[in-house]
Amino acid sequence: MQAALSTSDGGQAVRDLLAAWRNDGCGSVRERFERAVAEGDLPPGADPALLARYVTTLAFGIAVQAASGIGREELQAMADAALRTWPLT
């Protein structure tokens, strides 16, 4: 998926499709966080859009690291470090 980000102009359709896929996923997470704020599961001052972008960026980054051969322990440590900053407001 990451290789499609650096393709020639002929790969524009693939880049656009993947960007739409990523943005749709982020939008779904944002909607869930909006519901979490409304239901009191997240603090009233939480920013659902920022939290969604943060989580999806982290997930995509961890996926790239995993595909690069980073081991489970190190991936878990990255996720744990990110969760220590949760929730962002």
C-alpha positions as CSV (number, residue, x, y, z in Angstrom):
1,M,0.0,0.0,0.0
2,Q,2.8,2.4,0.8
3,A,4.5,1.8,-2.6
4,A,1.4,3.3,-4.3
5,L,2.2,6.6,-2.7
6,S,5.3,7.0,-4.8
7,T,4.1,5.8,-8.2
8,S,4.2,7.7,-11.4
9,D,1.2,9.7,-12.8
10,G,-0.1,6.4,-14.2
11,G,-0.7,5.3,-10.6
12,Q,-2.8,8.3,-9.7
13,A,-6.0,6.2,-9.7
14,V,-4.5,3.8,-7.2
15,R,-3.2,6.6,-5.0
16,D,-6.6,8.2,-5.0
17,L,-8.4,5.0,-4.2
18,L,-6.1,4.2,-1.3
19,A,-6.4,7.8,0.1
20,A,-10.1,7.5,0.0
21,W,-10.0,4.2,1.7
22,R,-7.8,5.6,4.5
23,N,-10.0,8.7,4.9
24,D,-13.1,6.6,5.0
25,G,-11.6,4.5,7.8
26,C,-10.6,7.6,9.7
27,G,-14.1,9.0,9.2
28,S,-15.6,5.9,10.7
29,V,-13.3,6.1,13.7
30,R,-14.2,9.8,14.1
31,E,-17.9,9.0,14.1
32,R,-17.3,6.3,16.8
33,F,-15.3,8.8,18.9
34,E,-18.1,11.4,18.5
35,R,-20.5,8.9,19.9
36,A,-18.1,8.1,22.7
37,V,-18.0,11.8,23.7
38,A,-21.8,12.0,23.5
39,E,-22.2,8.9,25.7
40,G,-19.6,10.1,28.2
41,D,-17.0,7.4,27.4
42,L,-14.5,10.2,26.4
43,P,-14.2,13.5,28.2
44,P,-16.4,16.4,26.9
45,G,-13.4,18.3,25.6
46,A,-12.0,15.4,23.6
47,D,-11.5,16.2,19.9
48,P,-13.0,13.2,17.9
49,A,-11.4,14.3,14.6
50,L,-7.9,14.6,16.2
51,L,-8.2,11.3,18.1
52,A,-9.3,9.5,14.9
53,R,-6.4,10.9,12.9
54,Y,-4.0,10.0,15.7
55,V,-5.3,6.4,16.0
56,T,-5.4,5.7,12.3
57,T,-1.9,7.3,11.8
58,L,-0.6,5.1,14.6
59,A,-2.2,2.0,13.2
60,F,-0.9,2.6,9.7
61,G,2.6,3.3,11.1
62,I,2.6,0.1,13.1
63,A,1.5,-1.8,10.1
64,V,4.4,-0.5,8.1
65,Q,6.8,-1.3,10.9
66,A,5.3,-4.9,11.2
67,A,5.7,-5.3,7.4
68,S,9.3,-4.2,7.8
69,G,10.0,-7.1,10.2
70,I,9.8,-5.3,13.5
71,G,9.0,-7.8,16.2
72,R,5.9,-8.1,18.3
73,E,7.5,-6.9,21.5
74,E,8.7,-3.7,19.9
75,L,5.3,-3.1,18.2
76,Q,3.6,-3.6,21.5
77,A,5.9,-1.2,23.2
78,M,5.0,1.5,20.5
79,A,1.3,0.9,21.1
80,D,1.8,1.1,24.8
81,A,3.7,4.4,24.5
82,A,0.9,5.8,22.3
83,L,-1.7,4.8,24.8
84,R,0.1,6.6,27.6
85,T,-0.9,9.8,25.9
86,W,-4.6,8.8,25.6
87,P,-6.9,10.6,25.3
88,L,-5.6,13.6,23.5
89,T,-7.8,16.7,24.1
